[in-house]
Amino acid sequence: MKKIKLFFAVFCTLVFCLQSCDNGKTYAEMKEEEADAINAWILNHNYQVISEKDFYNQDTITNENQFVLFEESGVYMNILQQGEGDSKLADGYYEIASRYIEVAIQTRDEMFSAGDTLSGNMNLYNYPLYTANSSWSLPQYMLYPEVYKLTISGTSYSAAFTESYQMYSIYGTTSVPSGWLIPLKYIKPSRTVSSDKVARVRLIVPHGQGTSQASQYVYPCYYEITYNLGK
C-alpha cells in the first residue's frame, strides 16, 4: 500500500511538472506573477491594506477602500455593508443566496485580460426589467441568485451550491470557492430585498481560494458579493 501511494505521488508530481514545462513556467513562477498582479491591482485602485490585528482592533470593520489581508489564505476583504442580522452566524446549517461579479485581476493569454468580467449575476449591463409593454427582459442568470447550503462547525466553514445558474454551469462543480466563505465569519446576513441592507463585501481572492479554473491556471480574481439568508 505504501508503494502504491508513493508511486501515485511521484506520478502526480511528474504530470504537474510536465504541464509546467508545457506552459514554459513553473508553479512557483506562476505564483510569483500572481502576487505581482495582486499588488499592481491594489496600487492601481489605491486600496489601503491593513493587518488582521488592526482589523480586530477596529471591531472587524473596514473603512472605505480599506482591505484586510488574511495571511493564512491570502484573501483581501473590504466590508461594504455588514448586514442587518442580529448577530454573526453560529454553528449550524444555513441557506445563503448570493449575487456576485467576478473580475480577472491578471491577464491569461488567449483566455482573458486583467479587468475582464468573467462571470456574474448582478445587473451588470443595465438591462431593463421586463414589462407588459416591452420585449426586453433580464437574462435568466440575472433573475436568480446563486444559492448554496452553508455548514458551520466551529472554525470550519463549507458550502455547496444547490441552485446555480452561473458558477456550476461555468466551472462544473457544486463546491463554493473557499474565498467566498471567509466573510461569513464577520458579517451579519439577514433576509432582505433592500440593496442598502444586504450584507456586501469586496474580495481579492488568490487561485488557491478561488474557482476550479483559477486553481488550475493560477490566477486571482476580484469579487463583489452579497450574502442574503434564504429559507
Residue frames as a rotation matrix with the C-alpha (Angstrom) as fourth column:
MET 1
0.570 0.821 0.000 0.00
0.821 -0.570 0.000 0.00
0.000 0.000 -1.000 0.00
LYS 2
0.425 -0.494 -0.759 2.85
0.153 -0.787 0.597 2.38
-0.892 -0.370 -0.259 0.83
LYS 3
-0.638 -0.701 0.320 4.47
0.400 0.053 0.915 1.62
-0.658 0.712 0.246 -2.53
ILE 4
-0.099 0.706 0.701 1.20
0.984 -0.036 0.176 2.38
0.149 0.707 -0.691 -4.34
LYS 5
0.790 0.404 -0.461 0.82
0.521 -0.839 0.159 5.69
-0.322 -0.366 -0.873 -2.51
LEU 6
0.007 -0.887 -0.461 4.44
0.106 -0.458 0.883 6.58
-0.994 -0.055 0.091 -3.25
PHE 7
-0.647 -0.215 0.731 4.02
0.698 0.217 0.682 5.72
-0.305 0.952 0.009 -6.94
PHE 8
0.328 0.870 0.368 0.84
0.933 -0.359 0.015 7.81
0.145 0.339 -0.930 -7.15
ALA 9
0.688 -0.125 -0.715 2.54
0.269 -0.871 0.411 10.80
-0.674 -0.475 -0.565 -5.51
VAL 10
-0.414 -0.908 -0.063 5.53
0.175 -0.147 0.973 10.56
-0.893 0.392 0.220 -7.88
PHE 11
-0.425 0.340 0.839 3.19
0.903 0.224 0.366 10.19
-0.063 0.914 -0.402 -10.87
CYS 12
0.669 0.738 -0.085 1.18
0.738 -0.674 -0.040 13.29
-0.087 -0.036 -0.996 -9.91
THR 13
0.365 -0.631 -0.685 4.36
0.064 -0.717 0.694 15.29
-0.929 -0.298 -0.222 -9.40
LEU 14
-0.631 -0.635 0.445 5.66
0.425 0.197 0.883 14.19
-0.649 0.747 0.146 -12.82
VAL 15
-0.013 0.726 0.687 2.40
0.995 -0.059 0.081 15.10
0.099 0.685 -0.722 -14.56
PHE 16
0.815 0.328 -0.478 2.38
0.437 -0.889 0.135 18.54
-0.381 -0.319 -0.868 -12.92
CYS 17
-0.030 -0.914 -0.404 5.99
0.047 -0.405 0.913 19.15
-0.998 0.008 0.055 -13.89
LEU 18
-0.612 -0.140 0.778 5.27
0.729 0.280 0.624 18.17
-0.305 0.950 -0.069 -17.50
GLN 19
0.455 0.843 0.288 2.32
0.886 -0.461 -0.048 20.55
0.093 0.277 -0.956 -17.56
SER 20
0.651 -0.275 -0.708 4.52
0.180 -0.850 0.495 23.31
-0.738 -0.450 -0.504 -16.13
CYS 21
-0.466 -0.877 0.114 7.13
0.270 -0.018 0.963 22.66
-0.843 0.479 0.246 -18.79
ASP 22
-0.241 0.479 0.844 4.46
0.971 0.109 0.215 22.82
0.011 0.871 -0.491 -21.48
ASN 23
0.802 0.594 -0.070 3.40
0.597 -0.800 0.058 26.21
-0.022 -0.088 -0.996 -20.18
GLY 24
0.201 -0.829 0.522 7.02
0.442 -0.399 -0.803 27.32
0.874 0.393 0.286 -20.06
LYS 25
-0.146 -0.194 0.970 6.69
-0.679 -0.694 -0.241 28.37
0.720 -0.693 -0.030 -16.42
THR 26
-0.759 -0.112 -0.641 7.00
0.354 0.755 -0.551 26.60
0.546 -0.646 -0.534 -13.11
TYR 27
0.302 0.897 -0.323 4.26
0.759 -0.021 0.650 26.73
0.576 -0.442 -0.688 -10.50
ALA 28
0.017 -0.387 -0.922 6.49
0.866 -0.455 0.207 28.89
-0.500 -0.802 0.327 -8.33
GLU 29
-0.922 -0.374 0.099 6.91
0.363 -0.748 0.556 31.38
-0.134 0.549 0.825 -11.18
MET 30
-0.363 0.875 0.321 3.16
0.416 -0.156 0.896 31.47
0.834 0.458 -0.308 -11.78
LYS 31
0.407 0.479 -0.778 2.52
0.902 -0.080 0.424 32.14
0.141 -0.874 -0.465 -8.09
GLU 32
-0.442 -0.647 -0.622 5.07
0.679 -0.694 0.239 34.96
-0.586 -0.316 0.746 -8.13
GLU 33
-0.904 0.161 0.396 3.36
0.241 -0.572 0.784 36.51
0.353 0.804 0.478 -11.17
GLU 34
0.087 0.984 -0.156 0.01
0.680 0.056 0.731 36.19
0.728 -0.170 -0.664 -9.40
ALA 35
0.187 -0.093 -0.978 1.36
0.913 -0.352 0.208 38.03
-0.364 -0.931 0.019 -6.35
ASP 36
-0.837 -0.527 -0.149 2.72
0.413 -0.786 0.460 40.78
-0.359 0.323 0.876 -8.61
ALA 37
-0.596 0.689 0.413 -0.69
0.355 -0.235 0.905 41.10
0.721 0.685 -0.104 -10.32
ILE 38
0.347 0.721 -0.601 -2.47
0.873 -0.014 0.487 41.41
0.343 -0.693 -0.634 -6.95
ASN 39
-0.169 -0.499 -0.850 -0.04
0.758 -0.617 0.211 44.08
-0.629 -0.609 0.483 -5.77
ALA 40
-0.955 -0.177 0.238 -0.46
0.295 -0.654 0.697 46.01
0.033 0.735 0.677 -9.02
TRP 41
-0.171 0.975 0.141 -4.26
0.591 -0.012 0.806 45.83
0.788 0.221 -0.574 -8.68
ILE 42
0.342 0.249 -0.906 -4.08
0.931 -0.219 0.292 47.16
-0.126 -0.943 -0.307 -5.12
LEU 43
-0.556 -0.641 -0.529 -1.81
0.533 -0.763 0.365 50.04
-0.638 -0.079 0.766 -6.15
ASN 44
-0.879 0.210 0.428 -3.89
0.326 -0.391 0.861 50.92
0.348 0.896 0.275 -9.22
HIS 45
0.092 0.995 0.038 -7.07
0.494 -0.079 0.866 51.10
0.865 -0.061 -0.499 -7.12
ASN 46
-0.424 -0.373 0.825 -5.40
-0.392 -0.746 -0.539 52.90
0.816 -0.552 0.171 -4.22
TYR 47
0.644 0.621 -0.447 -6.53
0.099 0.511 0.854 50.32
0.759 -0.594 0.268 -1.66
GLN 48
-0.067 -0.607 0.792 -5.26
-0.915 -0.279 -0.292 50.63
0.398 -0.744 -0.537 1.89
VAL 49
0.228 0.068 -0.971 -4.21
0.042 0.996 0.079 47.25
0.973 -0.058 0.224 3.26
ILE 50
0.127 -0.140 0.982 -4.42
-0.951 -0.297 0.081 46.57
0.280 -0.945 -0.171 6.99
SER 51
-0.811 -0.486 -0.325 -3.38
-0.347 0.847 -0.402 43.61
0.471 -0.214 -0.856 9.11
GLU 52
-0.048 0.783 -0.620 -5.71
0.398 0.584 0.707 41.20
0.916 -0.212 -0.340 10.88
LYS 53
-0.475 -0.186 -0.860 -4.62
0.880 -0.121 -0.460 42.74
-0.018 -0.975 0.221 14.18
ASP 54
-0.978 0.123 -0.166 -5.71
-0.126 -0.992 0.006 46.20
-0.164 0.027 0.986 13.02
PHE 55
-0.511 0.827 -0.234 -8.93
-0.205 0.147 0.968 44.68
0.835 0.543 0.095 11.69
TYR 56
-0.032 0.482 -0.876 -9.81
0.784 0.555 0.277 43.21
0.619 -0.678 -0.396 15.07
ASN 57
-0.712 -0.272 -0.648 -8.85
0.638 -0.635 -0.436 46.45
-0.293 -0.723 0.625 16.79
GLN 58
-0.890 0.440 -0.123 -11.44
-0.448 -0.787 0.424 48.12
0.089 0.433 0.897 14.54
ASP 59
-0.316 0.792 0.522 -14.12
-0.440 0.366 -0.820 45.69
-0.841 -0.489 0.233 15.76
THR 60
-0.537 -0.043 0.842 -13.90
0.542 0.748 0.384 43.73
-0.646 0.663 -0.378 12.46
ILE 61
0.738 0.665 -0.113 -14.99
0.364 -0.534 -0.763 46.74
-0.568 0.522 -0.636 10.40
THR 62
-0.348 -0.837 0.423 -13.14
0.889 -0.151 0.432 48.11
-0.297 0.526 0.797 7.38
ASN 63
-0.063 0.244 -0.968 -13.13
-0.006 -0.970 -0.245 51.74
-0.998 -0.009 0.062 6.34
GLU 64
0.872 0.438 -0.217 -13.79
-0.174 -0.137 -0.975 52.94
-0.457 0.888 -0.044 2.81
ASN 65
0.731 -0.560 -0.391 -11.33
-0.415 0.091 -0.905 51.42
0.542 0.824 -0.166 0.31
GLN 66
-0.155 -0.752 0.641 -9.60
-0.988 0.127 -0.090 49.57
-0.013 -0.647 -0.762 3.18
PHE 67
0.564 0.269 -0.781 -8.88
-0.418 0.908 0.011 45.87
0.712 0.320 0.625 2.80
VAL 68
0.379 -0.441 0.813 -7.80
-0.793 0.297 0.531 43.46
-0.476 -0.847 -0.237 5.50
LEU 69
0.000 -0.477 -0.879 -5.30
-0.743 0.588 -0.319 40.80
0.669 0.653 -0.355 4.44
PHE 70
0.795 0.212 0.569 -5.85
-0.531 0.697 0.482 37.35
-0.295 -0.685 0.667 5.89
GLU 71
-0.050 -0.983 -0.178 -2.32
-0.968 0.003 0.252 35.99
-0.248 0.185 -0.951 5.88
GLU 72
-0.365 -0.130 0.922 -3.18
-0.226 0.973 0.047 32.29
-0.903 -0.192 -0.385 6.01
SER 73
0.320 0.615 0.721 -5.44
0.580 0.474 -0.662 32.33
-0.749 0.630 -0.205 2.94
GLY 74
-0.759 -0.630 0.162 -4.04
0.540 -0.472 0.697 35.32
-0.363 0.617 0.698 1.10
VAL 75
-0.002 0.862 0.506 -7.57
0.913 -0.204 0.352 36.74
0.407 0.463 -0.787 0.70
TYR 76
-0.982 -0.184 -0.046 -8.15
0.189 -0.925 -0.330 40.50
0.018 -0.333 0.943 0.99
MET 77
-0.195 0.980 -0.042 -11.58
0.942 0.200 0.268 41.71
0.271 0.013 -0.962 2.20
ASN 78
-0.982 0.084 0.171 -13.41
-0.119 -0.970 -0.210 45.02
0.148 -0.227 0.963 2.35
ILE 79
-0.462 0.870 -0.169 -16.83
0.852 0.384 -0.355 45.05
-0.244 -0.308 -0.920 4.08
LEU 80
-0.808 0.259 0.529 -19.17
0.122 -0.805 0.580 47.42
0.576 0.533 0.619 2.28
GLN 81
0.006 0.854 0.520 -22.23
-0.837 -0.281 0.470 46.51
0.547 -0.438 0.713 4.36
GLN 82
-0.844 -0.420 0.333 -22.08
-0.536 0.647 -0.542 44.22
0.012 -0.636 -0.771 7.39
GLY 83
-0.567 0.711 -0.417 -25.77
0.267 0.637 0.723 43.30
0.780 0.299 -0.550 7.14
GLU 84
-0.255 0.619 0.743 -28.87
-0.747 -0.614 0.255 43.72
0.614 -0.490 0.619 9.25
GLY 85
0.170 0.291 -0.942 -28.82
0.239 0.915 0.325 40.37
0.956 -0.280 0.086 11.07
ASP 86
0.931 0.257 0.260 -28.99
-0.185 -0.281 0.942 40.26
0.315 -0.925 -0.214 14.87
SER 87
0.447 -0.819 0.359 -25.59
-0.493 0.109 0.863 38.62
-0.746 -0.563 -0.355 15.14
LYS 88
-0.326 -0.646 -0.690 -22.91
-0.944 0.260 0.202 36.76
0.049 0.717 -0.695 13.22
LEU 89
0.464 0.583 -0.667 -23.77
-0.618 0.752 0.227 33.22
0.634 0.307 0.710 12.14
ALA 90
0.063 -0.360 0.931 -23.34
-0.890 0.402 0.216 30.49
-0.452 -0.842 -0.295 14.76
ASP 91
-0.902 -0.379 0.206 -22.73
-0.283 0.881 0.379 26.77
-0.325 0.284 -0.902 14.26
GLY 92
0.003 0.935 0.354 -25.40
-0.011 0.354 -0.935 25.16
-1.000 -0.001 0.011 12.10
TYR 93
-0.542 -0.051 0.839 -26.79
0.785 0.323 0.528 24.94
-0.298 0.945 -0.135 8.59
TYR 94
-0.073 0.473 -0.878 -27.90
-0.053 -0.881 -0.470 27.92
-0.996 0.012 0.090 6.51
GLU 95
0.258 0.156 0.954 -29.18
0.948 0.149 -0.281 28.62
-0.185 0.977 -0.109 3.04
ILE 96
-0.170 -0.415 -0.894 -27.30
0.167 -0.906 0.389 31.57
-0.971 -0.083 0.224 1.55
ALA 97
0.615 0.351 0.706 -28.28
0.765 -0.046 -0.642 33.42
-0.193 0.935 -0.297 -1.62
SER 98
-0.091 -0.769 -0.632 -25.55
0.324 -0.623 0.712 35.48
-0.942 -0.140 0.306 -3.27
ARG 99
0.955 0.117 0.272 -25.26
0.295 -0.333 -0.895 37.86
-0.014 0.935 -0.353 -6.16
TYR 100
0.281 -0.947 -0.156 -21.74
0.327 -0.058 0.943 38.48
-0.902 -0.316 0.294 -7.38
ILE 101
0.937 -0.217 -0.273 -19.41
-0.332 -0.311 -0.891 39.83
0.109 0.925 -0.363 -10.03
GLU 102
0.551 -0.779 0.301 -16.12
0.425 0.572 0.701 38.09
-0.719 -0.258 0.646 -10.85
VAL 103
0.934 -0.282 -0.220 -13.33
-0.356 -0.664 -0.658 40.09
0.039 0.693 -0.720 -12.49
ALA 104
0.630 -0.773 -0.075 -9.93
0.718 0.617 -0.323 38.88
0.296 0.150 0.943 -13.66
ILE 105
0.826 -0.439 -0.354 -7.02
-0.081 -0.713 0.696 40.55
-0.558 -0.546 -0.624 -11.88
GLN 106
-0.228 -0.973 0.028 -4.38
-0.299 0.098 0.949 39.00
-0.927 0.208 -0.313 -14.11
THR 107
0.299 0.251 -0.921 -4.12
-0.948 -0.030 -0.316 38.51
-0.107 0.968 0.229 -17.88
ARG 108
-0.085 -0.285 0.955 -4.14
-0.042 0.958 0.282 34.92
-0.996 -0.016 -0.093 -19.10
ASP 109
-0.662 -0.272 -0.698 -3.10
-0.635 -0.290 0.716 34.81
-0.397 0.918 0.020 -22.76
GLU 110
-0.789 0.407 -0.460 -5.84
-0.263 0.453 0.852 33.57
0.555 0.793 -0.251 -25.10
MET 111
-0.482 0.665 -0.570 -8.28
0.846 0.523 -0.106 33.38
0.228 -0.533 -0.815 -22.18
PHE 112
0.729 0.682 0.050 -8.91
0.634 -0.701 0.325 36.89
0.257 -0.206 -0.944 -20.82
SER 113
-0.252 -0.776 0.578 -7.23
0.340 -0.631 -0.698 40.14
0.906 0.020 0.423 -19.84
ALA 114
-0.710 -0.052 -0.702 -6.93
0.697 -0.191 -0.691 41.83
-0.099 -0.980 0.172 -16.46
GLY 115
-0.806 0.483 -0.343 -10.12
-0.366 -0.861 -0.353 43.76
-0.466 -0.159 0.871 -15.80
ASP 116
-0.629 0.602 -0.491 -12.35
-0.392 0.299 0.870 41.46
0.671 0.740 0.048 -17.85
THR 117
-0.082 0.700 0.709 -15.62
-0.950 0.160 -0.268 40.35
-0.301 -0.696 0.652 -16.24
LEU 118
-0.912 -0.348 -0.215 -15.50
-0.394 0.890 0.230 36.55
0.111 0.295 -0.949 -16.13
SER 119
-0.441 0.836 -0.325 -18.96
0.592 0.544 0.595 35.89
0.675 0.070 -0.735 -14.71
GLY 120
-0.987 0.159 -0.023 -21.65
-0.081 -0.613 -0.786 37.40
-0.139 -0.774 0.618 -12.52
ASN 121
-0.410 0.909 0.076 -25.35
0.843 0.345 0.413 37.58
0.349 0.233 -0.908 -11.82
MET 122
-0.305 0.299 -0.904 -25.70
0.394 -0.825 -0.406 41.23
-0.867 -0.480 0.134 -10.90
ASN 123
0.746 0.593 0.303 -27.40
0.548 -0.289 -0.785 43.58
-0.378 0.752 -0.541 -13.38
LEU 124
-0.098 -0.979 -0.178 -24.06
0.625 -0.200 0.755 44.34
-0.775 -0.037 0.631 -14.98
TYR 125
-0.805 -0.287 0.519 -25.21
0.589 -0.293 0.753 45.71
-0.064 0.912 0.405 -18.31
ASN 126
-0.749 0.533 -0.393 -28.20
-0.279 -0.792 -0.543 47.80
-0.601 -0.297 0.742 -17.17
TYR 127
-0.838 0.544 0.039 -30.71
0.344 0.473 0.811 45.57
0.423 0.693 -0.583 -18.88
PRO 128
-0.527 0.733 0.431 -34.25
-0.798 -0.600 0.045 46.95
0.292 -0.320 0.901 -18.43
LEU 129
-0.747 0.361 0.558 -36.70
-0.144 0.732 -0.666 44.83
-0.649 -0.578 -0.495 -16.48
TYR 130
-0.830 0.504 0.239 -39.45
0.472 0.404 0.784 43.08
0.298 0.763 -0.573 -18.38
THR 131
-0.650 0.720 -0.244 -42.72
-0.300 -0.538 -0.788 44.99
-0.698 -0.439 0.565 -18.58
ALA 132
0.067 0.785 0.616 -46.01
0.471 0.520 -0.713 44.28
-0.879 0.338 -0.335 -20.30
ASN 133
0.910 0.312 -0.273 -45.24
-0.035 -0.600 -0.799 46.98
-0.413 0.737 -0.535 -22.87
SER 134
0.255 -0.908 -0.333 -41.67
-0.945 -0.307 0.112 45.92
-0.204 0.286 -0.936 -23.53
SER 135
0.869 -0.012 -0.495 -39.98
-0.206 0.901 -0.383 42.99
0.451 0.434 0.780 -25.18
TRP 136
-0.138 -0.982 0.126 -36.85
-0.507 -0.039 -0.861 43.44
0.851 -0.183 -0.493 -23.07
SER 137
0.936 0.344 0.066 -36.14
-0.220 0.432 0.875 41.17
0.273 -0.834 0.480 -20.13
LEU 138
0.203 -0.887 0.415 -33.19
-0.941 -0.060 0.332 40.25
-0.270 -0.458 -0.847 -17.94
PRO 139
-0.202 -0.348 -0.915 -31.24
-0.547 0.815 -0.190 37.12
0.813 0.462 -0.355 -18.93
GLN 140
0.662 0.585 -0.468 -32.25
-0.004 0.627 0.779 34.16
0.749 -0.514 0.418 -16.76
TYR 141
0.034 -0.731 -0.681 -28.94
0.826 0.404 -0.392 34.08
0.562 -0.550 0.618 -14.91
MET 142
-0.823 -0.298 0.483 -29.53
0.046 -0.884 -0.466 37.65
0.566 -0.361 0.741 -13.73
LEU 143
0.095 0.963 0.254 -33.00
-0.428 -0.190 0.883 36.88
0.899 -0.193 0.394 -12.42
TYR 144
0.917 0.298 -0.264 -31.87
0.032 0.604 0.796 34.47
0.397 -0.739 0.545 -9.74
PRO 145
0.379 -0.811 0.445 -29.06
-0.925 -0.328 0.190 34.46
-0.008 -0.484 -0.875 -7.16
GLU 146
-0.223 -0.516 -0.827 -26.60
-0.271 0.848 -0.456 31.64
0.937 0.122 -0.328 -6.59
VAL 147
0.560 0.516 0.648 -27.96
-0.779 0.062 0.624 29.59
0.281 -0.854 0.437 -3.69
TYR 148
-0.195 -0.679 -0.708 -25.84
-0.193 0.734 -0.651 27.31
0.962 0.009 -0.274 -1.53
LYS 149
0.871 0.416 -0.262 -26.05
0.112 0.350 0.930 25.35
0.478 -0.840 0.258 1.70
LEU 150
-0.018 -0.871 0.491 -23.56
-0.538 -0.406 -0.739 26.59
0.843 -0.278 -0.461 4.27
THR 151
0.727 0.139 -0.672 -22.32
0.421 0.683 0.596 24.41
0.542 -0.717 0.438 7.11
ILE 152
0.101 -0.675 0.731 -20.56
-0.610 -0.623 -0.491 25.97
0.786 -0.396 -0.474 10.10
SER 153
0.851 0.059 -0.521 -18.87
0.336 0.702 0.628 23.84
0.403 -0.710 0.578 12.73
GLY 154
0.429 -0.703 -0.567 -16.52
0.636 -0.211 0.743 25.76
-0.642 -0.679 0.357 15.00
THR 155
-0.052 -0.551 -0.833 -13.88
-0.350 -0.771 0.532 27.32
-0.935 0.319 -0.153 12.75
SER 156
-0.809 -0.221 0.544 -14.83
0.342 0.576 0.742 25.09
-0.478 0.787 -0.391 9.81
TYR 157
0.047 0.793 -0.608 -16.93
-0.482 -0.515 -0.709 26.60
-0.875 0.327 0.358 7.00
SER 158
-0.893 -0.263 0.365 -18.03
0.177 0.541 0.822 24.61
-0.414 0.799 -0.437 3.95
ALA 159
-0.024 0.906 -0.423 -20.69
-0.430 -0.391 -0.813 25.11
-0.902 0.163 0.399 1.31
ALA 160
-0.796 -0.128 0.592 -22.15
0.432 0.566 0.702 23.56
-0.425 0.814 -0.396 -1.84
PHE 161
-0.763 0.526 -0.375 -24.35
-0.640 -0.691 0.334 25.15
-0.084 0.496 0.865 -4.49
THR 162
-0.539 0.679 0.498 -27.93
0.345 0.718 -0.605 23.87
-0.768 -0.155 -0.621 -4.56
GLU 163
0.670 0.655 0.349 -29.24
0.627 -0.248 -0.738 26.32
-0.397 0.714 -0.577 -7.18
SER 164
-0.194 -0.836 -0.513 -26.60
0.137 -0.541 0.830 27.68
-0.971 0.091 0.220 -9.52
TYR 165
0.836 0.516 0.186 -27.23
0.292 -0.131 -0.947 29.49
-0.464 0.847 -0.260 -12.79
GLN 166
0.775 -0.612 -0.156 -23.66
-0.576 -0.584 -0.572 30.65
0.259 0.533 -0.805 -13.32
MET 167
0.051 -0.888 0.456 -20.95
-0.959 0.084 0.272 29.07
-0.280 -0.452 -0.847 -11.18
TYR 168
0.065 -0.005 0.998 -21.92
-0.118 0.993 0.013 25.44
-0.991 -0.118 0.064 -11.79
SER 169
0.891 0.347 0.292 -22.57
0.232 0.204 -0.951 25.90
-0.389 0.915 0.102 -15.49
ILE 170
0.735 -0.667 -0.124 -19.20
-0.596 -0.547 -0.588 27.61
0.324 0.506 -0.799 -15.97
TYR 171
-0.161 -0.930 0.331 -16.94
-0.968 0.083 -0.238 25.70
0.194 -0.358 -0.913 -13.59
GLY 172
0.099 0.259 -0.961 -18.70
-0.427 0.883 0.194 22.33
0.899 0.391 0.198 -13.39
THR 173
-0.646 -0.284 -0.708 -18.63
0.472 0.579 -0.664 21.89
0.599 -0.764 -0.240 -9.61
THR 174
0.491 0.870 0.053 -21.05
0.406 -0.282 0.869 22.48
0.771 -0.405 -0.492 -6.76
SER 175
0.037 -0.557 -0.830 -18.22
0.997 -0.030 0.065 23.45
-0.061 -0.830 0.554 -4.41
VAL 176
0.956 0.241 0.169 -18.40
0.239 -0.970 0.029 27.10
0.171 0.013 -0.985 -3.37
PRO 177
0.144 -0.963 0.226 -14.98
0.242 -0.187 -0.952 28.79
0.959 0.192 0.207 -3.62
SER 178
0.122 -0.119 -0.985 -13.47
0.968 0.233 0.092 28.86
0.219 -0.965 0.143 -0.15
GLY 179
-0.870 -0.484 0.088 -12.63
0.466 -0.868 -0.170 32.55
0.159 -0.107 0.982 -0.55
TRP 180
-0.302 0.857 0.418 -16.36
-0.096 -0.463 0.881 33.30
0.949 0.226 0.222 -0.68
LEU 181
0.437 0.570 -0.696 -16.83
0.523 0.468 0.712 31.82
0.732 -0.675 -0.093 2.80
ILE 182
-0.531 -0.758 -0.378 -14.27
0.760 -0.229 -0.608 33.90
0.374 -0.610 0.698 4.69
PRO 183
-0.729 0.247 0.638 -16.55
-0.282 -0.958 0.049 36.99
0.623 -0.144 0.768 5.01
LEU 184
0.231 0.930 -0.286 -19.26
-0.067 0.309 0.949 34.88
0.971 -0.200 0.133 6.63
LYS 185
-0.115 -0.360 -0.926 -17.20
0.906 0.343 -0.246 34.90
0.407 -0.867 0.287 9.82
TYR 186
-0.812 -0.408 -0.418 -17.54
0.546 -0.785 -0.294 38.67
-0.208 -0.467 0.860 10.09
ILE 187
-0.806 0.570 0.160 -20.82
-0.365 -0.692 0.622 39.79
0.465 0.443 0.766 8.51
LYS 188
-0.733 0.645 0.217 -24.45
-0.049 0.269 -0.962 39.52
-0.679 -0.715 -0.165 9.70
PRO 189
-0.921 0.386 -0.053 -26.62
-0.030 0.066 0.997 38.27
0.389 0.920 -0.050 6.85
SER 190
-0.541 0.836 0.088 -30.39
-0.182 -0.014 -0.983 38.65
-0.821 -0.548 0.160 7.07
ARG 191
-0.324 0.531 0.783 -33.42
0.917 0.380 0.122 38.16
-0.233 0.757 -0.610 4.82
THR 192
-0.034 0.271 -0.962 -33.87
0.069 -0.960 -0.273 41.41
-0.997 -0.075 0.014 2.93
VAL 193
0.398 0.187 0.898 -34.80
0.898 0.120 -0.423 42.70
-0.186 0.975 -0.120 -0.50
SER 194
0.974 -0.068 -0.214 -33.05
-0.071 -0.997 -0.004 46.03
-0.214 0.020 -0.977 0.11
SER 195
0.546 -0.826 0.137 -29.73
0.536 0.219 -0.815 46.53
0.644 0.519 0.563 -1.67
ASP 196
0.156 -0.461 0.873 -28.83
-0.487 -0.805 -0.338 49.05
0.860 -0.372 -0.350 1.04
LYS 197
0.432 0.113 0.895 -29.23
-0.898 0.150 0.415 46.49
-0.087 -0.982 0.166 3.83
VAL 198
0.978 -0.056 -0.203 -27.93
0.010 0.976 -0.217 43.28
0.211 0.210 0.955 2.29
ALA 199
0.507 -0.858 0.082 -24.53
-0.036 0.074 0.997 42.12
-0.861 -0.508 0.006 3.55
ARG 200
0.974 -0.175 0.147 -21.98
0.142 -0.043 -0.989 43.02
0.179 0.984 -0.017 0.86
VAL 201
0.446 -0.890 -0.090 -18.21
0.055 -0.073 0.996 42.66
-0.893 -0.449 0.016 0.55
ARG 202
0.769 -0.406 -0.494 -15.39
-0.582 -0.121 -0.804 43.12
0.267 0.906 -0.329 -1.91
LEU 203
0.691 -0.514 0.509 -12.71
-0.009 0.697 0.717 40.44
-0.723 -0.500 0.477 -2.13
ILE 204
0.226 -0.694 -0.683 -9.36
-0.941 0.026 -0.338 39.80
0.253 0.719 -0.647 -3.76
VAL 205
0.721 0.184 0.668 -9.11
-0.420 0.883 0.210 36.01
-0.551 -0.432 0.714 -3.99
PRO 206
-0.319 -0.889 -0.328 -5.88
-0.894 0.167 0.416 34.18
-0.315 0.426 -0.848 -4.97
HIS 207
-0.239 0.244 -0.940 -6.08
-0.741 0.580 0.339 30.99
0.628 0.777 0.043 -7.01
GLY 208
-0.864 -0.211 -0.458 -5.94
0.058 0.861 -0.505 28.62
0.501 -0.463 -0.731 -4.06
GLN 209
-0.741 0.644 -0.188 -9.12
0.177 -0.082 -0.981 30.11
-0.647 -0.760 -0.053 -2.60
GLY 210
-0.452 0.519 -0.725 -10.92
-0.774 -0.632 0.030 30.60
-0.443 0.575 0.688 -5.91
THR 211
0.625 0.757 -0.191 -12.73
-0.727 0.475 -0.496 28.61
-0.285 0.449 0.847 -8.57
SER 212
0.586 -0.373 0.719 -11.53
0.290 0.925 0.244 25.31
-0.757 0.066 0.651 -10.00
GLN 213
0.743 -0.292 0.602 -10.34
0.594 -0.126 -0.795 27.14
0.308 0.948 0.080 -13.13
ALA 214
0.731 -0.487 0.478 -8.46
-0.548 -0.836 -0.013 29.76
0.406 -0.252 -0.878 -11.12
SER 215
0.556 -0.511 0.655 -6.74
-0.453 0.474 0.755 26.97
-0.697 -0.717 0.032 -9.21
GLN 216
0.647 -0.258 0.717 -5.82
0.586 0.770 -0.252 25.15
-0.487 0.583 0.650 -12.42
TYR 217
0.484 -0.410 0.773 -4.43
0.694 -0.358 -0.624 28.17
0.532 0.839 0.111 -14.27
VAL 218
-0.128 -0.588 -0.799 -3.14
0.969 -0.246 0.025 30.06
-0.211 -0.771 0.601 -11.21
TYR 219
-0.635 -0.046 0.771 -4.78
0.306 -0.931 0.197 33.47
0.709 0.361 0.606 -11.40
PRO 220
-0.788 0.326 -0.523 -6.52
0.474 -0.222 -0.852 35.77
-0.394 -0.919 0.020 -8.86
CYS 221
-0.298 0.762 0.575 -9.95
0.661 -0.270 0.701 37.37
0.689 0.588 -0.423 -9.10
TYR 222
-0.976 0.174 0.132 -11.72
-0.219 -0.775 -0.593 40.38
-0.001 -0.607 0.794 -7.70
TYR 223
-0.454 0.876 -0.161 -15.26
0.733 0.470 0.492 39.85
0.507 0.105 -0.855 -6.41
GLU 224
-0.743 0.475 0.472 -18.13
-0.658 -0.648 -0.384 41.90
0.124 -0.595 0.794 -5.14
ILE 225
-0.647 0.470 -0.600 -20.57
0.325 0.882 0.340 39.57
0.690 0.025 -0.724 -3.39
THR 226
-0.238 0.653 0.720 -23.84
-0.874 -0.467 0.134 39.94
0.423 -0.597 0.681 -1.49
TYR 227
-0.895 -0.034 -0.444 -24.99
0.152 0.914 -0.376 37.48
0.419 -0.404 -0.813 1.19
ASN 228
-0.276 0.889 0.365 -28.67
-0.887 -0.382 0.258 37.02
0.369 -0.253 0.894 1.93
LEU 229
-0.768 0.095 0.633 -30.25
-0.319 0.801 -0.507 34.40
-0.555 -0.591 -0.585 4.17
GLY 230
-0.727 0.522 -0.446 -32.52
-0.327 0.308 0.893 32.01
0.604 0.795 -0.053 2.31
LYS 231
0.250 0.936 -0.246 -35.30
-0.237 0.306 0.922 29.82
0.939 -0.172 0.299 3.61
